[in-house]
Structure formats: structure tokens, C-alpha cells
Amino acid sequence: MKTKSLINSVLGVGAFLLVGTFAPTTFAQSGTQDQAAPPAASQPAARAHEHGKNPFEGLNLSDEQKTQIKKIHEEARAKREKVMADSSLSEAAKREKSKEIRHAAMEQARGVLTPEQREQLKANRAERRAERSQSPSA
């Protein structure tokens, strides 16, 4: 009986060592593909609307416009975080206030754009809406 227990222990330890030897190489091989593109959290905060799509993409913004819009969005984010941390508000009130802040920031950012860029933004928005309405809901 003791020999059977000893054999089971040795086989268990051997299996553990075998898995421990090959598992890191397996994960290392699959990890090299993922390292080509860093995770979204480590990328710059260009994740505005429409599930990560930047509404200002393709508008040929000047550096000054990019700086102004970034500042507007950072201020709005700080305001939203403050609202979400306010324990005196209900969840519905937090969502509503956050939505108001987001819309105000978008209007303020639109004010930075030229009339041509506003038209392009409007066209891009209509295109995204059309794509959304055509895609099947998952």
C-alpha cells in the first residue's frame, strides 16, 4: 500500500513539473503576438464616442485645435468624475449630470472647429448612425 502511495506521489510531482516546464513557453509564445499592439488602457485617451471611435478623427485638426479640444475633454472628465463620486446624488442623477457635462463639452469642442470641420463632423456622425442602424444588434 505504501509503494502505491509513493508511486502516486512521484507521478503527481512529475506531472506537476512537466506542466510547469511547458506552460511558460506556451504562454510566452502566444504573448509575443499581443505585444505588437499595447492594450487600450496604455494608449492615449482618444477614446471619445461610439465605442472608442474619436469623433474628431479625419478633420485635419491643427495642433492648437487638438490642444484646446484635449483640454476641454480633460476638464469634462474631471467634472464627471467629481459628479460620480458625489454620494448625495442618486445613480440616475449622476448619469443625467454626466450626460449634460459630456454634451456641453462636445458643444464647446465644436466651437473650436472651422465651419468646414463642423460639416465634416456632422457627415461623419450621420455615417456612423447609418452604420449602426444597418448592423445587426448583438
DSSP file (Angstrom, degrees, kcal/mol; ACC not computed):
  #  RESIDUE AA STRUCTURE BP1 BP2  ACC     N-H-->O    O-->H-N    N-H-->O    O-->H-N    TCO  KAPPA ALPHA  PHI   PSI    X-CA   Y-CA   Z-CA
    1    1 A M     >        0   0    0      0, 0.0     4,-1.9     0, 0.0     5,-0.2   0.000 360.0 360.0 360.0 -39.4    0.0    0.0    0.0
    2    2 A K  H  >  +     0   0    0      1,-0.2     4,-2.3     2,-0.2     5,-0.1   0.873 360.0  52.4 -67.2 -35.7    2.9    2.3    0.8
    3    3 A T  H  > S+     0   0    0      2,-0.2     4,-2.6     1,-0.2    -1,-0.2   0.884 107.9  51.2 -67.9 -37.4    4.6    1.7   -2.5
    4    4 A K  H  > S+     0   0    0      2,-0.2     4,-2.3     1,-0.2    -1,-0.2   0.909 111.8  47.1 -64.8 -41.7    1.4    2.5   -4.4
    5    5 A S  H  X S+     0   0    0     -4,-1.9     4,-2.1     2,-0.2    -2,-0.2   0.884 112.5  50.2 -65.3 -39.8    1.1    5.8   -2.4
    6    6 A L  H  X S+     0   0    0     -4,-2.3     4,-2.4     2,-0.2    -2,-0.2   0.907 110.7  48.7 -65.7 -42.4    4.7    6.6   -3.1
    7    7 A I  H  X S+     0   0    0     -4,-2.6     4,-2.7     2,-0.2     5,-0.2   0.910 111.2  50.4 -64.3 -42.9    4.3    5.9   -6.8
    8    8 A N  H  X S+     0   0    0     -4,-2.3     4,-2.3     2,-0.2    -1,-0.2   0.888 111.3  49.0 -62.4 -39.9    1.2    8.1   -7.0
    9    9 A S  H  X S+     0   0    0     -4,-2.1     4,-2.5     2,-0.2    -2,-0.2   0.925 112.3  47.3 -65.5 -44.6    3.1   10.9   -5.2
   10   10 A V  H  X S+     0   0    0     -4,-2.4     4,-2.6     1,-0.2    -2,-0.2   0.922 113.9  47.4 -63.9 -44.2    6.1   10.6   -7.6
   11   11 A L  H  X S+     0   0    0     -4,-2.7     4,-2.6     2,-0.2    -1,-0.2   0.890 111.7  51.4 -64.3 -39.0    3.8   10.6  -10.6
   12   12 A G  H  X S+     0   0    0     -4,-2.3     4,-2.1    -5,-0.2    -2,-0.2   0.923 112.2  45.1 -63.4 -44.8    1.9   13.6   -9.3
   13   13 A V  H  X S+     0   0    0     -4,-2.5     4,-2.5     2,-0.2    -2,-0.2   0.900 112.9  51.9 -65.9 -40.9    5.1   15.6   -8.7
   14   14 A G  H  X S+     0   0    0     -4,-2.6     4,-2.4     2,-0.2    -2,-0.2   0.910 110.0  48.2 -62.3 -42.7    6.4   14.5  -12.1
   15   15 A A  H  X S+     0   0    0     -4,-2.6     4,-2.5     2,-0.2     5,-0.2   0.905 110.9  51.4 -65.0 -40.4    3.2   15.7  -13.8
   16   16 A F  H  X S+     0   0    0     -4,-2.1     4,-2.5     1,-0.2    -2,-0.2   0.919 111.6  46.7 -61.9 -44.3    3.3   19.0  -12.0
   17   17 A L  H  X S+     0   0    0     -4,-2.5     4,-1.5     2,-0.2    -2,-0.2   0.881 111.1  52.6 -65.5 -38.8    6.9   19.5  -13.1
   18   18 A L  H  X S+     0   0    0     -4,-2.4     4,-1.8     2,-0.2     5,-0.2   0.931 112.6  43.5 -63.4 -46.4    6.1   18.6  -16.6
   19   19 A V  H  X S+     0   0    0     -4,-2.5     4,-2.5     1,-0.2    -2,-0.2   0.901 112.3  54.1 -65.4 -40.8    3.2   21.1  -16.8
   20   20 A G  H  < S+     0   0    0     -4,-2.5    -1,-0.2    -5,-0.2    -2,-0.2   0.771 108.6  50.4 -64.6 -26.0    5.4   23.7  -15.0
   21   21 A T  H  < S+     0   0    0     -4,-1.5     4,-0.5    -3,-0.2    -1,-0.2   0.892 119.0  32.8 -78.7 -41.8    8.0   23.3  -17.7
   22   22 A F  H  X S+     0   0    0     -4,-1.8     4,-1.9     1,-0.1    -2,-0.2   0.750 103.7  71.5 -91.8 -25.1    5.9   23.6  -20.8
   23   23 A A  H  X S+     0   0    0     -4,-2.5     4,-2.5     1,-0.2     5,-0.3   0.918  96.7  50.4 -60.7 -46.6    3.2   26.1  -19.6
   24   24 A P  H  > S+     0   0    0      0, 0.0     4,-2.3     0, 0.0    -1,-0.2   0.887 111.2  48.9 -62.4 -36.4    5.5   29.2  -19.5
   25   25 A T  H  > S+     0   0    0     -4,-0.5     4,-1.8     2,-0.2    -2,-0.2   0.870 110.8  51.0 -70.4 -33.9    6.8   28.5  -23.0
   26   26 A T  H  X S+     0   0    0     -4,-1.9     4,-1.7     2,-0.2    -1,-0.2   0.935 114.3  42.8 -66.1 -45.8    3.2   28.1  -24.3
   27   27 A F  H  X S+     0   0    0     -4,-2.5     4,-1.9     1,-0.2    -2,-0.2   0.859 111.4  55.6 -69.2 -34.6    2.1   31.4  -22.8
   28   28 A A  H  X S+     0   0    0     -4,-2.3     4,-1.1    -5,-0.3    -1,-0.2   0.885 106.5  51.0 -65.5 -37.9    5.3   33.2  -23.9
   29   29 A Q  H  X S+     0   0    0     -4,-1.8     4,-0.6     1,-0.2     3,-0.4   0.917 113.2  43.5 -67.1 -42.6    4.7   32.2  -27.5
   30   30 A S  H  X S+     0   0    0     -4,-1.7     4,-0.8     1,-0.2     3,-0.4   0.799 109.2  59.9 -73.0 -26.6    1.1   33.5  -27.5
   31   31 A G  H  X S+     0   0    0     -4,-1.9     4,-1.2     1,-0.2    -1,-0.2   0.755  91.1  67.7 -72.7 -25.2    2.1   36.6  -25.6
   32   32 A T  H  < S+     0   0    0     -4,-1.1     4,-0.4    -3,-0.4    -1,-0.2   0.841  98.4  51.9 -66.2 -32.0    4.5   37.8  -28.3
   33   33 A Q  H >< S+     0   0    0     -4,-0.6     3,-1.0    -3,-0.4     4,-0.4   0.887 108.5  50.8 -69.5 -38.1    1.7   38.4  -30.8
   34   34 A D  H >< S+     0   0    0     -4,-0.8     3,-0.7     1,-0.2    -1,-0.2   0.726  97.8  67.3 -72.9 -21.4   -0.2   40.5  -28.2
   35   35 A Q  T 3< S+     0   0    0     -4,-1.2    -1,-0.2     1,-0.2    -2,-0.2   0.631  82.1  75.7 -77.1 -11.4    2.8   42.7  -27.5
   36   36 A A  T <  S+     0   0    0     -3,-1.0    -1,-0.2    -4,-0.4    -2,-0.2   0.877 105.4  34.2 -64.9 -36.5    2.8   44.2  -31.0
   37   37 A A  S <  S-     0   0    0     -3,-0.7    -1,-0.2    -4,-0.4     3,-0.1  -0.972  89.6-134.3-121.1 117.1   -0.2   46.4  -30.0
   38   38 A P        -     0   0    0      0, 0.0     5,-0.1     0, 0.0    -3,-0.1  -0.266  38.4 -86.0 -65.5 156.2   -0.3   47.6  -26.4
   39   39 A P    >   -     0   0    0      0, 0.0     3,-1.5     0, 0.0     4,-0.5  -0.202  38.9-109.3 -61.7 156.4   -3.6   47.3  -24.5
   40   40 A A  G >  S+     0   0    0      1,-0.3     3,-1.1     2,-0.2     0, 0.0   0.803 114.9  64.1 -58.5 -31.6   -6.1   50.1  -25.0
   41   41 A A  G 3  S+     0   0    0      1,-0.3    -1,-0.3     4,-0.0     4,-0.0   0.806 103.0  48.0 -65.0 -27.9   -5.6   51.3  -21.4
   42   42 A S  G <  S+     0   0    0     -3,-1.5    -1,-0.3     2,-0.0    -2,-0.2   0.503  96.0  90.8 -92.5  -2.2   -2.0   52.2  -22.2
   43   43 A Q  S <  S-     0   0    0     -3,-1.1    -3,-0.0    -4,-0.5     0, 0.0  -0.529  93.5 -80.7 -87.8 160.2   -2.8   54.1  -25.4
   44   44 A P        -     0   0    0      0, 0.0     2,-2.4     0, 0.0    -1,-0.2  -0.139  51.2 -97.6 -57.3 155.7   -3.6   57.8  -25.4
   45   45 A A  S    S+     0   0    0      1,-0.2    -4,-0.0    -3,-0.1    -5,-0.0  -0.425  76.6 130.1 -79.4  69.7   -7.1   58.9  -24.4
   46   46 A A        +     0   0    0     -2,-2.4     2,-1.2     1,-0.1    -1,-0.2   0.025  36.0 113.5-104.2  24.8   -8.5   59.2  -27.9
   47   47 A R        +     0   0    0      1,-0.2     6,-0.2     7,-0.1     7,-0.1  -0.606  33.6 141.3 -98.1  73.7  -11.5   57.1  -26.9
   48   48 A A        -     0   0    0     -2,-1.2     6,-0.2     4,-0.3     3,-0.2   0.959  55.7 -13.3 -82.9 -84.2  -14.3   59.6  -27.1
   49   49 A H  B  > S+A   53   0A   0      4,-1.4     4,-1.1     1,-0.2    -1,-0.2  -0.521 104.0  42.0-117.2 178.9  -17.6   58.4  -28.5
   50   50 A E  T >4 S-     0   0    0      1,-0.2     3,-0.9     2,-0.2    -1,-0.2   0.898 127.6 -49.2  49.7  56.7  -19.1   55.4  -30.4
   51   51 A H  T 34 S-     0   0    0      1,-0.3    -1,-0.2    -3,-0.2    -2,-0.1   0.914 122.5 -30.4  54.4  51.0  -17.3   52.7  -28.6
   52   52 A G  T 34 S+     0   0    0      1,-0.3     2,-0.4    -4,-0.1    -4,-0.3   0.333 101.1 131.4  97.4  -7.8  -13.8   54.1  -28.8
   53   53 A K  B <<  -A   49   0A   0     -4,-1.1    -4,-1.4    -3,-0.9    -1,-0.3  -0.658  56.2-130.9 -82.3 132.2  -14.1   56.0  -32.1
   54   54 A N    >   -     0   0    0     -2,-0.4     3,-1.7    -6,-0.2    -7,-0.1  -0.722   9.2-153.3 -81.9 118.0  -12.8   59.5  -31.9
   55   55 A P  T 3  S+     0   0    0      0, 0.0    -1,-0.2     0, 0.0    69,-0.1   0.719  94.1  55.7 -66.3 -18.9  -15.5   61.8  -33.4
   56   56 A F  T >  S+     0   0    0      2,-0.1     3,-1.4    68,-0.0     5,-0.3   0.398  79.3 122.5 -93.9   3.2  -12.8   64.4  -34.4
   57   57 A E  T <  S+     0   0    0     -3,-1.7    -4,-0.0     1,-0.2     0, 0.0  -0.424  74.5  19.2 -66.3 136.3  -10.8   61.8  -36.4
   58   58 A G  T 3  S+     0   0    0     -2,-0.1    -1,-0.2     3,-0.1    -2,-0.1   0.589  89.7 110.4  82.9  11.4  -10.2   62.8  -40.0
   59   59 A L  S <  S-     0   0    0     -3,-1.4    -2,-0.1    61,-0.0    61,-0.1   0.420  81.2-125.9 -96.9   1.4  -11.0   66.5  -39.5
   60   60 A N        -     0   0    0      1,-0.1     2,-0.1    -4,-0.1    -3,-0.1   0.954  37.1-165.2  52.4  56.2   -7.4   67.6  -40.1
   61   61 A L        -     0   0    0     -5,-0.3    -1,-0.1     1,-0.1     2,-0.1  -0.431  15.6-122.0 -71.8 143.7   -7.2   69.5  -36.8
   62   62 A S     >  -     0   0    0     -2,-0.1     4,-2.5     1,-0.1     5,-0.2  -0.366  29.1-106.3 -75.1 165.2   -4.4   72.0  -36.2
   63   63 A D  H  > S+     0   0    0      1,-0.2     4,-2.3     2,-0.2     5,-0.1   0.884 122.8  52.7 -60.7 -38.2   -2.1   71.4  -33.2
   64   64 A E  H  > S+     0   0    0      2,-0.2     4,-2.5     1,-0.2    -1,-0.2   0.909 109.3  48.4 -64.6 -42.1   -3.8   74.3  -31.5
   65   65 A Q  H  > S+     0   0    0      2,-0.2     4,-2.9     1,-0.2     5,-0.3   0.914 110.5  51.5 -64.0 -42.5   -7.2   72.8  -32.0
   66   66 A K  H  X S+     0   0    0     -4,-2.5     4,-2.5     1,-0.2    -2,-0.2   0.916 111.2  48.2 -60.2 -42.8   -6.1   69.4  -30.8
   67   67 A T  H  X S+     0   0    0     -4,-2.3     4,-2.2     2,-0.2    -2,-0.2   0.925 113.1  47.0 -63.7 -45.5   -4.7   71.1  -27.6
   68   68 A Q  H  X S+     0   0    0     -4,-2.5     4,-2.3     2,-0.2    -2,-0.2   0.923 114.3  46.7 -63.6 -44.4   -7.9   73.1  -27.0
   69   69 A I  H  X S+     0   0    0     -4,-2.9     4,-2.5     1,-0.2     5,-0.2   0.901 111.1  52.0 -66.2 -40.6  -10.1   70.0  -27.5
   70   70 A K  H  X S+     0   0    0     -4,-2.5     4,-2.4    -5,-0.3    -1,-0.2   0.917 110.1  49.2 -60.9 -42.7   -8.0   67.9  -25.3
   71   71 A K  H  X S+     0   0    0     -4,-2.2     4,-2.4     2,-0.2    -2,-0.2   0.912 110.1  51.3 -63.0 -42.9   -8.2   70.5  -22.5
   72   72 A I  H  X S+     0   0    0     -4,-2.3     4,-2.2     1,-0.2    -2,-0.2   0.930 112.7  45.4 -59.5 -46.4  -12.0   70.7  -22.9
   73   73 A H  H  X S+     0   0    0     -4,-2.5     4,-2.4     2,-0.2    -1,-0.2   0.860 111.2  52.2 -69.6 -35.3  -12.3   66.9  -22.6
   74   74 A E  H  X S+     0   0    0     -4,-2.4     4,-2.2     2,-0.2    -1,-0.2   0.918 110.9  47.9 -65.7 -42.0   -9.9   66.7  -19.7
   75   75 A E  H  X S+     0   0    0     -4,-2.4     4,-2.1     2,-0.2    -2,-0.2   0.909 112.7  48.8 -63.9 -41.4  -11.9   69.3  -17.8
   76   76 A A  H  X S+     0   0    0     -4,-2.2     4,-2.8    -5,-0.2    -2,-0.2   0.903 109.5  52.1 -65.6 -40.4  -15.2   67.5  -18.6
   77   77 A R  H  X S+     0   0    0     -4,-2.4     4,-2.6     1,-0.2    -1,-0.2   0.921 109.2  50.0 -62.0 -43.0  -13.7   64.2  -17.5
   78   78 A A  H  X S+     0   0    0     -4,-2.2     4,-2.0     1,-0.2    -1,-0.2   0.905 111.4  48.9 -61.9 -40.9  -12.7   65.8  -14.1
   79   79 A K  H  X S+     0   0    0     -4,-2.1     4,-2.3     2,-0.2    -2,-0.2   0.921 111.7  48.9 -63.9 -44.0  -16.2   67.2  -13.7
   80   80 A R  H  X S+     0   0    0     -4,-2.8     4,-2.8     1,-0.2    -2,-0.2   0.905 110.0  51.3 -63.4 -41.2  -17.8   63.8  -14.5
   81   81 A E  H  X S+     0   0    0     -4,-2.6     4,-1.5     1,-0.2    -1,-0.2   0.895 109.7  50.4 -62.9 -38.7  -15.5   62.0  -12.0
   82   82 A K  H  X S+     0   0    0     -4,-2.0     4,-0.6     2,-0.2    -2,-0.2   0.914 111.8  47.7 -64.3 -43.0  -16.5   64.6   -9.3
   83   83 A V  H >< S+     0   0    0     -4,-2.3     3,-1.2     1,-0.2    -2,-0.2   0.924 110.7  51.0 -63.4 -44.6  -20.2   64.0  -10.1
   84   84 A M  H 3< S+     0   0    0     -4,-2.8    -1,-0.2     1,-0.3    -2,-0.2   0.782 109.4  51.4 -66.7 -25.6  -19.8   60.2  -10.0
   85   85 A A  H 3< S+     0   0    0     -4,-1.5     2,-0.8    -5,-0.2    -1,-0.3   0.574  82.9 107.1 -84.9  -9.7  -18.0   60.5   -6.6
   86   86 A D    X<  -     0   0    0     -3,-1.2     3,-1.1    -4,-0.6     8,-0.1  -0.589  51.2-169.0 -75.4 108.7  -20.8   62.6   -5.1
   87   87 A S  T 3  S+     0   0    0     -2,-0.8    -1,-0.2     1,-0.2    -4,-0.0   0.608  78.4  70.4 -76.0 -10.7  -22.6   60.3   -2.7
   88   88 A S  T 3  S+     0   0    0      2,-0.1     2,-0.3    -3,-0.0    -1,-0.2   0.635  88.2  78.7 -80.6 -12.2  -25.5   62.7   -2.3
   89   89 A L  S <  S-     0   0    0     -3,-1.1     2,-0.1    -6,-0.2     0, 0.0  -0.709  81.1-122.8 -97.3 147.3  -26.7   62.1   -5.8
   90   90 A S     >  -     0   0    0     -2,-0.3     4,-2.5     1,-0.1     5,-0.2  -0.372  31.7-106.2 -76.5 165.5  -28.7   59.0   -7.0
   91   91 A E  H  > S+     0   0    0      1,-0.2     4,-2.4     2,-0.2     5,-0.2   0.894 122.4  51.1 -60.9 -39.9  -27.3   56.9   -9.8
   92   92 A A  H  > S+     0   0    0      2,-0.2     4,-2.4     1,-0.2    -1,-0.2   0.905 110.6  48.3 -64.0 -41.8  -29.9   58.3  -12.2
   93   93 A A  H  > S+     0   0    0      2,-0.2     4,-2.6     1,-0.2     5,-0.2   0.878 110.5  52.0 -66.6 -37.3  -29.0   61.9  -11.2
   94   94 A K  H  X S+     0   0    0     -4,-2.5     4,-2.6     2,-0.2    -2,-0.2   0.930 110.8  47.2 -63.0 -45.4  -25.3   61.0  -11.7
   95   95 A R  H  X S+     0   0    0     -4,-2.4     4,-2.3     2,-0.2    -2,-0.2   0.918 113.8  47.8 -62.3 -43.4  -25.9   59.6  -15.2
   96   96 A E  H  X S+     0   0    0     -4,-2.4     4,-2.2     2,-0.2    -2,-0.2   0.923 113.8  46.0 -64.8 -45.3  -28.0   62.7  -16.2
   97   97 A K  H  X S+     0   0    0     -4,-2.6     4,-2.3     1,-0.2    -1,-0.2   0.900 112.6  51.1 -64.8 -40.7  -25.5   65.2  -14.9
   98   98 A S  H  X S+     0   0    0     -4,-2.6     4,-2.4    -5,-0.2    -1,-0.2   0.894 109.4  50.8 -63.0 -40.4  -22.7   63.3  -16.5
   99   99 A K  H  X S+     0   0    0     -4,-2.3     4,-2.5     2,-0.2    -2,-0.2   0.904 109.4  50.8 -63.6 -41.9  -24.6   63.3  -19.8
  100  100 A E  H  X S+     0   0    0     -4,-2.2     4,-2.4     2,-0.2    -2,-0.2   0.911 110.8  48.6 -62.2 -42.8  -25.1   67.1  -19.5
  101  101 A I  H  X S+     0   0    0     -4,-2.3     4,-2.3     2,-0.2    -2,-0.2   0.914 111.6  49.9 -63.7 -42.9  -21.4   67.6  -18.9
  102  102 A R  H  X S+     0   0    0     -4,-2.4     4,-2.0     2,-0.2    -2,-0.2   0.908 112.3  46.9 -63.3 -43.1  -20.5   65.4  -21.9
  103  103 A H  H  X S+     0   0    0     -4,-2.5     4,-2.3     2,-0.2    -1,-0.2   0.895 111.6  50.8 -67.2 -39.8  -22.9   67.3  -24.2
  104  104 A A  H  X S+     0   0    0     -4,-2.4     4,-2.4     1,-0.2    -2,-0.2   0.898 110.3  49.9 -64.0 -39.8  -21.6   70.7  -23.0
  105  105 A A  H  X S+     0   0    0     -4,-2.3     4,-2.6     2,-0.2    -1,-0.2   0.893 109.4  51.4 -66.1 -38.7  -18.0   69.6  -23.6
  106  106 A M  H  X S+     0   0    0     -4,-2.0     4,-2.4     2,-0.2    -2,-0.2   0.915 111.0  47.9 -64.7 -42.0  -18.9   68.4  -27.1
  107  107 A E  H  X S+     0   0    0     -4,-2.3     4,-1.4     2,-0.2    -2,-0.2   0.908 112.1  49.5 -64.0 -41.3  -20.6   71.8  -27.9
  108  108 A Q  H  < S+     0   0    0     -4,-2.4     4,-0.5     1,-0.2    -2,-0.2   0.900 111.4  49.1 -64.3 -40.6  -17.6   73.6  -26.5
  109  109 A A  H >X S+     0   0    0     -4,-2.6     3,-1.3     1,-0.2     4,-0.6   0.874 105.8  57.0 -67.3 -37.2  -15.3   71.4  -28.7
  110  110 A R  H >< S+     0   0    0     -4,-2.4     3,-1.1     1,-0.3    -1,-0.2   0.850  98.0  63.1 -61.2 -32.5  -17.4   72.1  -31.8
  111  111 A G  T 3< S+     0   0    0     -4,-1.4    -1,-0.3     1,-0.3    -2,-0.2   0.708  96.5  58.0 -64.6 -20.4  -16.8   75.8  -31.2
  112  112 A V  T <4 S+     0   0    0     -3,-1.3    -1,-0.3    -4,-0.5    -2,-0.2   0.706  93.3  89.7 -79.7 -22.1  -13.1   75.2  -31.8
  113  113 A L  S << S-     0   0    0     -3,-1.1   -52,-0.0    -4,-0.6    -3,-0.0  -0.341  79.6-117.0 -79.3 155.9  -13.8   73.8  -35.2
  114  114 A T     >  -     0   0    0      1,-0.1     4,-2.3    -2,-0.1     5,-0.2  -0.439  37.0-102.8 -78.0 163.7  -13.9   75.7  -38.5
  115  115 A P  H  > S+     0   0    0      0, 0.0     4,-2.0     0, 0.0     5,-0.1   0.878 124.4  51.4 -56.8 -37.6  -17.3   75.7  -40.4
  116  116 A E  H  > S+     0   0    0      1,-0.2     4,-2.2     2,-0.2     5,-0.2   0.905 109.5  49.2 -66.0 -41.1  -15.9   73.1  -42.8
  117  117 A Q  H  > S+     0   0    0      2,-0.2     4,-2.6     1,-0.2    -1,-0.2   0.868 108.5  53.7 -67.3 -35.5  -14.7   70.9  -40.0
  118  118 A R  H  X S+     0   0    0     -4,-2.3     4,-2.4     2,-0.2    -1,-0.2   0.913 108.9  49.2 -63.7 -41.6  -18.2   71.1  -38.4
  119  119 A E  H  X S+     0   0    0     -4,-2.0     4,-2.3     2,-0.2    -2,-0.2   0.908 111.9  48.2 -63.2 -41.5  -19.8   70.0  -41.6
  120  120 A Q  H  X S+     0   0    0     -4,-2.2     4,-2.8     2,-0.2    -2,-0.2   0.901 110.5  51.5 -65.5 -40.7  -17.4   67.1  -41.8
  121  121 A L  H  X S+     0   0    0     -4,-2.6     4,-2.3     2,-0.2    -2,-0.2   0.911 110.2  49.6 -60.4 -43.0  -18.1   66.2  -38.2
  122  122 A K  H  X S+     0   0    0     -4,-2.4     4,-2.2     2,-0.2    -2,-0.2   0.908 111.8  48.0 -62.2 -43.4  -21.8   66.2  -39.0
  123  123 A A  H  X S+     0   0    0     -4,-2.3     4,-2.3     2,-0.2    -2,-0.2   0.905 111.3  50.4 -65.3 -42.0  -21.3   64.0  -42.0
  124  124 A N  H  X S+     0   0    0     -4,-2.8     4,-2.4     1,-0.2    -2,-0.2   0.899 110.3  50.5 -62.3 -40.3  -19.1   61.6  -40.0
  125  125 A R  H  X S+     0   0    0     -4,-2.3     4,-2.2     2,-0.2    -1,-0.2   0.913 110.1  49.0 -64.8 -43.0  -21.8   61.4  -37.3
  126  126 A A  H  X S+     0   0    0     -4,-2.2     4,-2.2     1,-0.2    -1,-0.2   0.888 110.6  51.9 -63.7 -38.6  -24.5   60.7  -39.9
  127  127 A E  H  X S+     0   0    0     -4,-2.3     4,-2.4     2,-0.2    -2,-0.2   0.918 109.3  48.8 -64.1 -44.1  -22.3   57.9  -41.4
  128  128 A R  H  X S+     0   0    0     -4,-2.4     4,-2.4     1,-0.2    -2,-0.2   0.886 110.8  51.2 -64.1 -38.1  -21.8   56.3  -38.0
  129  129 A R  H  X S+     0   0    0     -4,-2.2     4,-2.3     2,-0.2    -1,-0.2   0.912 109.9  49.3 -64.9 -41.0  -25.5   56.4  -37.3
  130  130 A A  H  X S+     0   0    0     -4,-2.2     4,-1.5     2,-0.2    -2,-0.2   0.907 111.5  49.2 -64.9 -40.8  -26.3   54.8  -40.7
  131  131 A E  H  X S+     0   0    0     -4,-2.4     4,-2.0     1,-0.2    -2,-0.2   0.913 111.3  50.4 -62.2 -42.9  -23.7   52.0  -40.0
  132  132 A R  H  < S+     0   0    0     -4,-2.4    -2,-0.2     1,-0.2    -1,-0.2   0.882 109.9  49.3 -64.2 -39.0  -25.2   51.4  -36.5
  133  133 A S  H  < S+     0   0    0     -4,-2.3    -1,-0.2     1,-0.2    -2,-0.2   0.779 113.6  46.7 -73.6 -24.9  -28.7   51.2  -37.9
  134  134 A Q  H  < S+     0   0    0     -4,-1.5    -2,-0.2    -5,-0.2    -1,-0.2   0.782  94.4  87.3 -85.2 -28.9  -27.6   48.7  -40.6
  135  135 A S  S  < S-     0   0    0     -4,-2.0     2,-0.1    -5,-0.2     3,-0.0  -0.488  87.4-110.8 -75.0 140.8  -25.5   46.4  -38.3
  136  136 A P        -     0   0    0      0, 0.0     2,-0.3     0, 0.0    -1,-0.1  -0.438  33.8-109.3 -70.0 143.0  -27.4   43.6  -36.6
  137  137 A S              0   0    0      1,-0.1    -4,-0.0    -2,-0.1    -5,-0.0  -0.545 360.0 360.0 -73.9 132.2  -27.8   44.0  -32.9
  138  138 A A              0   0    0     -2,-0.3    -1,-0.1    -3,-0.0    -3,-0.0   0.443 360.0 360.0 -95.0 360.0  -25.7   41.5  -31.0
